[in-house]
Amino acid sequence: MITTLAPLVLDSAAAGTTAAQVTYMAAPIWDIGANIKNQGITFAVYLLIGGTALVSAGYYFIGRNKTAALKTLAVGVVLIGLVGSLPALGVVSKDTIGGLTNSGTR
């Protein structure tokens, strides 16, 4: 078991293996490499869409409560819009703070 786990924990030189023998697996949900912010936001939006749909369907079909289902959909759509616009809001905030403080003008 140690010989199986050692190449995964240690780098190739410390494990006594060549780099060709060590394989790395990608993350199962999203790639943890570059551009993590946008991929994470996209993933969060998809989770909100699915969660909103499931909860709303539960209220509508199981609980027989149409008002709660519509309220859940309304709140879900607002949250999806807010989370989906986070990258743009960050750029606006950065530009606004930069303009107010005159940072980055040198």
JOHU-V108993 format. One record per residue. N is the residue number from 0. NEAR is the number of other ideal C-beta (glycine too) atoms within 12 Angstrom. D_FIRST is the distance of its C-alpha to the first C-alpha in whole Angstrom. Layout:
# JOHU-V108993
{{N | NEAR | D_FIRST} {N | NEAR | D_FIRST}}
This chain:
# JOHU-V108993
{{0 | 7 | 0} {1 | 11 | 4} {2 | 13 | 5} {3 | 12 | 5} {4 | 11 | 6} {5 | 18 | 9} {6 | 22 | 11} {7 | 19 | 12} {8 | 15 | 12} {9 | 15 | 14} {10 | 15 | 17} {11 | 18 | 17} {12 | 12 | 19} {13 | 12 | 17} {14 | 19 | 13} {15 | 15 | 15} {16 | 19 | 16} {17 | 12 | 19} {18 | 13 | 20} {19 | 8 | 20} {20 | 15 | 16} {21 | 21 | 15} {22 | 12 | 17} {23 | 13 | 18} {24 | 9 | 19} {25 | 10 | 22} {26 | 13 | 23} {27 | 8 | 24} {28 | 14 | 27} {29 | 20 | 29} {30 | 16 | 28} {31 | 16 | 27} {32 | 13 | 29} {33 | 9 | 33} {34 | 13 | 35} {35 | 16 | 33} {36 | 17 | 36} {37 | 21 | 38} {38 | 19 | 35} {39 | 21 | 34} {40 | 24 | 38} {41 | 22 | 38} {42 | 22 | 35} {43 | 24 | 37} {44 | 25 | 40} {45 | 19 | 38} {46 | 21 | 37} {47 | 28 | 40} {48 | 22 | 42} {49 | 16 | 40} {50 | 21 | 40} {51 | 28 | 43} {52 | 21 | 44} {53 | 19 | 42} {54 | 25 | 44} {55 | 28 | 47} {56 | 21 | 47} {57 | 18 | 46} {58 | 23 | 49} {59 | 20 | 51} {60 | 15 | 50} {61 | 13 | 49} {62 | 15 | 51} {63 | 12 | 54} {64 | 17 | 54} {65 | 15 | 55} {66 | 14 | 56} {67 | 20 | 53} {68 | 24 | 51} {69 | 17 | 54} {70 | 18 | 53} {71 | 26 | 49} {72 | 26 | 50} {73 | 16 | 52} {74 | 20 | 50} {75 | 28 | 47} {76 | 20 | 49} {77 | 16 | 50} {78 | 22 | 46} {79 | 25 | 45} {80 | 18 | 48} {81 | 18 | 47} {82 | 26 | 44} {83 | 23 | 44} {84 | 17 | 47} {85 | 22 | 45} {86 | 21 | 44} {87 | 16 | 48} {88 | 16 | 49} {89 | 15 | 47} {90 | 15 | 49} {91 | 14 | 52} {92 | 15 | 51} {93 | 16 | 50} {94 | 15 | 53} {95 | 13 | 55} {96 | 14 | 54} {97 | 14 | 54} {98 | 13 | 58} {99 | 12 | 59} {100 | 11 | 57} {101 | 9 | 58} {102 | 12 | 55} {103 | 11 | 54} {104 | 8 | 57} {105 | 4 | 57}}
